[in-house]
């Protein structure tokens, strides 16, 4: 449901300026993450940001 809502309300015009980071399997209210899980999420963010900036042009 979260994905359907995001797809419906992010306009195509603005979609190209957004870095999408898949976070399936992680809860937004999960405040007790292990150090390993934190590093995995940081690495996932870095990889998706690098991919985004390789093709992004303002």
C-alpha positions as CSV (number, residue, x, y, z in Angstrom):
1,X,0.0,0.0,0.0
2,X,2.8,2.4,0.8
3,X,4.3,1.9,-2.7
4,X,0.9,2.5,-4.4
5,X,0.4,5.7,-2.5
6,X,3.9,7.0,-3.4
7,X,3.5,6.1,-7.0
8,X,0.2,7.9,-7.2
9,X,1.3,11.1,-5.5
10,X,4.8,11.7,-6.8
11,X,4.3,13.5,-10.1
12,X,6.3,12.3,-13.1
13,X,7.6,15.9,-13.4
14,X,9.3,15.7,-10.0
15,X,10.1,12.0,-10.0
16,X,13.4,12.6,-11.9
17,X,14.6,14.8,-9.0
18,X,14.0,12.3,-6.2
19,X,16.5,9.6,-5.0
20,X,14.5,6.5,-4.3
21,X,15.9,4.2,-1.6
22,X,14.3,0.8,-1.2
23,X,13.7,0.1,2.5
24,X,11.6,-3.1,2.3
25,X,11.9,-5.1,5.5
26,X,12.7,-2.1,7.6
27,X,10.1,-0.4,9.8
28,X,10.1,3.4,10.2
29,X,9.5,2.9,13.9
30,X,12.4,0.5,14.4
31,X,14.6,2.6,16.7
32,X,16.8,-0.2,18.0
33,X,18.8,-1.0,14.8
34,X,22.0,-3.0,15.2
35,X,25.2,-1.3,14.0
36,X,25.3,-3.8,11.1
37,X,21.8,-2.9,10.0
38,X,22.6,0.8,10.2
39,X,25.6,0.4,8.0
40,X,23.6,-1.7,5.5
41,X,21.0,1.2,5.2
42,X,23.8,3.8,4.9
43,X,25.4,1.7,2.2
44,X,22.1,1.3,0.4
45,X,21.6,5.1,0.5
46,X,25.1,5.8,-0.8
47,X,24.7,3.3,-3.7
48,X,21.3,4.7,-4.8
49,X,22.6,8.3,-4.5
50,X,25.6,7.5,-6.7
51,X,23.3,5.8,-9.2
52,X,21.0,8.9,-9.2
53,X,23.8,11.4,-9.6
54,X,25.3,9.6,-12.6
55,X,22.3,10.3,-14.7
56,X,20.7,13.4,-13.0
57,X,20.9,16.7,-14.7
58,X,19.3,19.8,-13.3
